[in-house]
Amino acid sequence: MTKLTSRNNKLSCQNIQTLSKKFDMLKKASMANNTRIAYNKGWQRFARYCSDQSVQPYDATPDNVANFFMVTATQLNPKSEKYLSLGTLELYRSAINKHYADLGKVSPATHNKVAVVLKGLARLRGNSPRQVKALREHHITAMLANCSNTLIGKRDAAILAIGFAGALRRSEICELKTTDIETAETEGIILHIRKSKTDQLGIGQRVAIPQGKTVKPIVYLQNWLLAISQIEHTKGYLFQTMRRGGKLTGLPLHHSDIPRLVKHYVASINLNPKEYSAHSLRAGFVTSAAAHHARLDKIMDVTRHTNPATVMKYIRDSDAFTDHAGASFL
């Protein structure tokens, strides 16, 4: 009887360990990888602040958190010589809330004192978030003309053309695989977006990209695919990092590579790279589509926005001077 009880206890412990591992796995999968990295960075910064103040991070008070944001928001980054954005501060707040929630504790970051501090910081800096400029179709064609005929140049051209034509987010560009491309006869291609910001469960989304007459995204994509057709690792990620000499590594580009690439080619057409980023491709598609009088529902088919108000923001920007109320008398 004792042996049976001991065996049952052993099996029970094994079951608990198995369930615990499965829970940790599901918990990890519940959040996008980039979000998890950002949350960990925010929590580590808060934990370091608490350590400097001789406070346990999981025993922090609302005053501790409020002071953390006041100190953090007023520290200049020595590398960028900039202050943390309000969006980053809000992300840090979410990180603190998440870590407390995981322990089943009430987060001090939810206290009104913290909300007052963040609201005050927003008022002092101005509430308008930084908004990068959109790249219109003529910008894209000019940038494509400056892509070299090398392997890297062909990759970059395909990224710019497909990123713009598919209104893709930078993470979506990096995650694309060669198997995500479906040829749609002579009309163009269908891109399979396996996971995105608005599809965290990975149900999948489809984006139709036509041949085009101006940007011609399919031409640049085919040039890239043809260039790498005889190279190793071509069945993995569509856009990969390269070693010297143009050898593919099999590794995807990091999401931070896309804004650098965009800024490089923006500078090549004499625009200020500080005013543009990876999002300029996505914003540029919406702005260009609106300027050419595309229907809202058709724009949302490509961008996969779930809120029409988000798309309307770009449309208003592109349409600001069309039929202006003061055009007849100003």
TIVOTI-634925 format. One record per residue (C-alpha): residue number from 1; residue in one letter; x, y, z. Coordinates in steps of 0.25 Angstrom, whole numbers. Layout:
N
NODE/NUM/A/X/Y/Z .
...
! end
This chain:
330
NODE/1/M/0/0/0 .
NODE/2/T/11/9/3 .
NODE/3/K/18/6/-10 .
NODE/4/L/5/9/-17 .
NODE/5/T/3/22/-10 .
NODE/6/S/18/26/-13 .
NODE/7/R/16/23/-28 .
NODE/8/N/3/31/-29 .
NODE/9/N/10/43/-22 .
NODE/10/K/21/41/-32 .
NODE/11/L/11/41/-44 .
NODE/12/S/4/53/-38 .
NODE/13/C/17/61/-37 .
NODE/14/Q/20/57/-52 .
NODE/15/N/6/61/-56 .
NODE/16/I/7/75/-49 .
NODE/17/Q/21/77/-55 .
NODE/18/T/15/74/-69 .
NODE/19/L/3/83/-67 .
NODE/20/S/13/94/-62 .
NODE/21/K/21/93/-75 .
NODE/22/K/9/93/-84 .
NODE/23/F/4/105/-77 .
NODE/24/D/17/112/-78 .
NODE/25/M/17/109/-93 .
NODE/26/L/3/114/-95 .
NODE/27/K/6/126/-87 .
NODE/28/K/18/129/-96 .
NODE/29/A/10/127/-109 .
NODE/30/S/-1/136/-104 .
NODE/31/M/7/148/-107 .
NODE/32/A/14/153/-120 .
NODE/33/N/29/151/-119 .
NODE/34/N/33/166/-121 .
NODE/35/T/23/170/-110 .
NODE/36/R/29/160/-100 .
NODE/37/I/43/165/-103 .
NODE/38/A/38/180/-101 .
NODE/39/Y/30/176/-88 .
NODE/40/N/43/169/-83 .
NODE/41/K/51/181/-86 .
NODE/42/G/41/191/-79 .
NODE/43/W/41/182/-67 .
NODE/44/Q/56/181/-66 .
NODE/45/R/57/196/-66 .
NODE/46/F/47/197/-55 .
NODE/47/A/54/186/-47 .
NODE/48/R/67/193/-48 .
NODE/49/Y/60/206/-43 .
NODE/50/C/54/199/-32 .
NODE/51/S/68/193/-28 .
NODE/52/D/74/206/-28 .
NODE/53/Q/63/211/-18 .
NODE/54/S/65/199/-10 .
NODE/55/V/51/194/-13 .
NODE/56/Q/46/181/-17 .
NODE/57/P/40/182/-31 .
NODE/58/Y/28/173/-27 .
NODE/59/D/25/181/-15 .
NODE/60/A/25/195/-21 .
NODE/61/T/15/206/-17 .
NODE/62/P/8/215/-27 .
NODE/63/D/18/226/-22 .
NODE/64/N/29/217/-26 .
NODE/65/V/24/215/-40 .
NODE/66/A/20/230/-42 .
NODE/67/N/34/234/-38 .
NODE/68/F/40/223/-48 .
NODE/69/F/32/230/-59 .
NODE/70/M/36/244/-55 .
NODE/71/V/51/240/-55 .
NODE/72/T/51/231/-67 .
NODE/73/A/43/242/-76 .
NODE/74/T/53/252/-72 .
NODE/75/Q/66/244/-75 .
NODE/76/L/72/247/-89 .
NODE/77/N/77/235/-96 .
NODE/78/P/92/237/-98 .
NODE/79/K/92/230/-112 .
NODE/80/S/80/236/-119 .
NODE/81/E/80/249/-110 .
NODE/82/K/65/247/-109 .
NODE/83/Y/55/245/-98 .
NODE/84/L/46/233/-98 .
NODE/85/S/33/234/-105 .
NODE/86/L/20/234/-98 .
NODE/87/G/17/221/-106 .
NODE/88/T/29/215/-99 .
NODE/89/L/25/220/-86 .
NODE/90/E/11/214/-87 .
NODE/91/L/17/201/-92 .
NODE/92/Y/26/201/-79 .
NODE/93/R/13/203/-71 .
NODE/94/S/7/191/-78 .
NODE/95/A/19/183/-75 .
NODE/96/I/18/185/-60 .
NODE/97/N/3/182/-61 .
NODE/98/K/6/169/-68 .
NODE/99/H/17/164/-58 .
NODE/100/Y/8/167/-46 .
NODE/101/A/-4/161/-53 .
NODE/102/D/4/148/-55 .
NODE/103/L/6/147/-40 .
NODE/104/G/-9/150/-37 .
NODE/105/K/-6/163/-31 .
NODE/106/V/-12/177/-33 .
NODE/107/S/-2/186/-40 .
NODE/108/P/2/199/-34 .
NODE/109/A/3/204/-49 .
NODE/110/T/-12/204/-49 .
NODE/111/H/-13/215/-38 .
NODE/112/N/-19/229/-42 .
NODE/113/K/-5/235/-37 .
NODE/114/V/2/228/-49 .
NODE/115/A/-9/232/-59 .
NODE/116/V/-8/247/-54 .
NODE/117/V/7/247/-56 .
NODE/118/L/6/241/-70 .
NODE/119/K/-5/250/-74 .
NODE/120/G/4/262/-69 .
NODE/121/L/16/257/-77 .
NODE/122/A/7/256/-89 .
NODE/123/R/2/271/-87 .
NODE/124/L/16/276/-85 .
NODE/125/R/21/269/-98 .
NODE/126/G/9/271/-106 .
NODE/127/N/-1/260/-108 .
NODE/128/S/1/258/-123 .
NODE/129/P/9/245/-126 .
NODE/130/R/20/245/-136 .
NODE/131/Q/15/242/-149 .
NODE/132/V/24/238/-161 .
NODE/133/K/21/243/-175 .
NODE/134/A/15/234/-185 .
NODE/135/L/23/230/-197 .
NODE/136/R/14/232/-210 .
NODE/137/E/16/224/-222 .
NODE/138/H/25/233/-229 .
NODE/139/H/34/233/-217 .
NODE/140/I/34/218/-218 .
NODE/141/T/38/217/-233 .
NODE/142/A/49/227/-231 .
NODE/143/M/55/219/-219 .
NODE/144/L/54/206/-228 .
NODE/145/A/62/213/-239 .
NODE/146/N/73/215/-229 .
NODE/147/C/73/200/-225 .
NODE/148/S/86/194/-231 .
NODE/149/N/86/182/-240 .
NODE/150/T/93/174/-229 .
NODE/151/L/87/162/-221 .
NODE/152/I/85/172/-209 .
NODE/153/G/79/183/-218 .
NODE/154/K/69/173/-224 .
NODE/155/R/65/168/-210 .
NODE/156/D/63/183/-205 .
NODE/157/A/55/186/-218 .
NODE/158/A/46/174/-215 .
NODE/159/I/44/179/-201 .
NODE/160/L/41/193/-204 .
NODE/161/A/31/189/-216 .
NODE/162/I/24/178/-208 .
NODE/163/G/24/185/-195 .
NODE/164/F/17/197/-202 .
NODE/165/A/7/189/-211 .
NODE/166/G/3/180/-199 .
NODE/167/A/2/191/-189 .
NODE/168/L/11/182/-180 .
NODE/169/R/16/184/-166 .
NODE/170/R/31/182/-164 .
NODE/171/S/29/170/-156 .
NODE/172/E/20/164/-167 .
NODE/173/I/31/167/-177 .
NODE/174/C/41/160/-169 .
NODE/175/E/32/148/-166 .
NODE/176/L/29/145/-181 .
NODE/177/K/33/131/-186 .
NODE/178/T/35/127/-201 .
NODE/179/T/23/117/-198 .
NODE/180/D/14/129/-195 .
NODE/181/I/13/134/-209 .
NODE/182/E/2/128/-218 .
NODE/183/T/1/132/-233 .
NODE/184/A/-12/137/-237 .
NODE/185/E/-11/134/-252 .
NODE/186/T/-7/147/-260 .
NODE/187/E/-14/156/-250 .
NODE/188/G/-3/156/-239 .
NODE/189/I/0/149/-226 .
NODE/190/I/-7/146/-213 .
NODE/191/L/1/148/-201 .
NODE/192/H/-2/139/-189 .
NODE/193/I/1/147/-176 .
NODE/194/R/2/136/-166 .
NODE/195/K/2/145/-154 .
NODE/196/S/0/160/-152 .
NODE/197/K/-3/171/-142 .
NODE/198/T/-18/169/-144 .
NODE/199/D/-17/154/-145 .
NODE/200/Q/-10/149/-133 .
NODE/201/L/-16/136/-133 .
NODE/202/G/-10/133/-146 .
NODE/203/I/-23/130/-154 .
NODE/204/G/-16/136/-166 .
NODE/205/Q/-20/147/-175 .
NODE/206/R/-19/148/-191 .
NODE/207/V/-14/160/-198 .
NODE/208/A/-16/162/-213 .
NODE/209/I/-5/169/-220 .
NODE/210/P/-7/172/-235 .
NODE/211/Q/4/173/-246 .
NODE/212/G/3/188/-246 .
NODE/213/K/6/198/-257 .
NODE/214/T/15/208/-249 .
NODE/215/V/21/202/-237 .
NODE/216/K/21/188/-243 .
NODE/217/P/23/180/-230 .
NODE/218/I/22/166/-237 .
NODE/219/V/33/170/-246 .
NODE/220/Y/42/173/-235 .
NODE/221/L/38/161/-227 .
NODE/222/Q/41/152/-239 .
NODE/223/N/54/158/-241 .
NODE/224/W/58/155/-227 .
NODE/225/L/52/140/-227 .
NODE/226/L/60/138/-240 .
NODE/227/A/73/143/-234 .
NODE/228/I/72/134/-223 .
NODE/229/S/66/122/-230 .
NODE/230/Q/80/114/-230 .
NODE/231/I/84/118/-216 .
NODE/232/E/83/110/-203 .
NODE/233/H/72/114/-193 .
NODE/234/T/63/119/-204 .
NODE/235/K/51/111/-198 .
NODE/236/G/51/118/-185 .
NODE/237/Y/49/133/-182 .
NODE/238/L/46/141/-194 .
NODE/239/F/55/153/-189 .
NODE/240/Q/68/148/-182 .
NODE/241/T/81/154/-177 .
NODE/242/M/93/153/-185 .
NODE/243/R/108/150/-182 .
NODE/244/R/119/158/-190 .
NODE/245/G/119/154/-204 .
NODE/246/G/103/152/-205 .
NODE/247/K/102/139/-198 .
NODE/248/L/88/136/-192 .
NODE/249/T/89/132/-177 .
NODE/250/G/75/126/-176 .
NODE/251/L/72/136/-165 .
NODE/252/P/60/146/-167 .
NODE/253/L/63/161/-166 .
NODE/254/H/60/167/-153 .
NODE/255/H/49/176/-152 .
NODE/256/S/58/188/-149 .
NODE/257/D/65/185/-162 .
NODE/258/I/53/190/-170 .
NODE/259/P/53/205/-165 .
NODE/260/R/68/206/-168 .
NODE/261/L/66/201/-182 .
NODE/262/V/55/210/-184 .
NODE/263/K/63/222/-179 .
NODE/264/H/74/219/-188 .
NODE/265/Y/66/219/-200 .
NODE/266/V/58/231/-196 .
NODE/267/A/72/239/-194 .
NODE/268/S/75/234/-208 .
NODE/269/I/64/242/-214 .
NODE/270/N/68/255/-206 .
NODE/271/L/57/253/-195 .
NODE/272/N/59/255/-180 .
NODE/273/P/61/241/-175 .
NODE/274/K/57/246/-161 .
NODE/275/E/43/248/-166 .
NODE/276/Y/41/234/-171 .
NODE/277/S/41/220/-166 .
NODE/278/A/36/206/-169 .
NODE/279/H/22/210/-167 .
NODE/280/S/23/220/-178 .
NODE/281/L/21/209/-188 .
NODE/282/R/8/204/-181 .
NODE/283/A/3/219/-179 .
NODE/284/G/8/222/-194 .
NODE/285/F/-1/211/-200 .
NODE/286/V/-13/217/-192 .
NODE/287/T/-10/231/-196 .
NODE/288/S/-8/228/-210 .
NODE/289/A/-20/219/-211 .
NODE/290/A/-29/230/-205 .
NODE/291/A/-23/240/-215 .
NODE/292/H/-27/232/-226 .
NODE/293/H/-41/231/-221 .
NODE/294/A/-41/216/-217 .
NODE/295/R/-52/211/-208 .
NODE/296/L/-51/210/-193 .
NODE/297/D/-55/196/-193 .
NODE/298/K/-45/192/-204 .
NODE/299/I/-33/199/-197 .
NODE/300/M/-37/192/-184 .
NODE/301/D/-36/179/-192 .
NODE/302/V/-22/181/-194 .
NODE/303/T/-18/188/-181 .
NODE/304/R/-26/178/-173 .
NODE/305/H/-30/190/-163 .
NODE/306/T/-42/186/-154 .
NODE/307/N/-45/201/-151 .
NODE/308/P/-49/210/-162 .
NODE/309/A/-46/222/-154 .
NODE/310/T/-31/218/-155 .
NODE/311/V/-31/218/-170 .
NODE/312/M/-39/231/-170 .
NODE/313/K/-28/238/-163 .
NODE/314/Y/-19/235/-175 .
NODE/315/I/-30/239/-185 .
NODE/316/R/-33/252/-178 .
NODE/317/D/-18/255/-179 .
NODE/318/S/-17/252/-194 .
NODE/319/D/-30/259/-197 .
NODE/320/A/-28/272/-189 .
NODE/321/F/-28/282/-201 .
NODE/322/T/-38/275/-210 .
NODE/323/D/-51/283/-210 .
NODE/324/H/-45/291/-199 .
NODE/325/A/-56/300/-192 .
NODE/326/G/-49/312/-195 .
NODE/327/A/-44/310/-209 .
NODE/328/S/-54/319/-215 .
NODE/329/F/-51/331/-207 .
NODE/330/L/-37/330/-200 .
! end
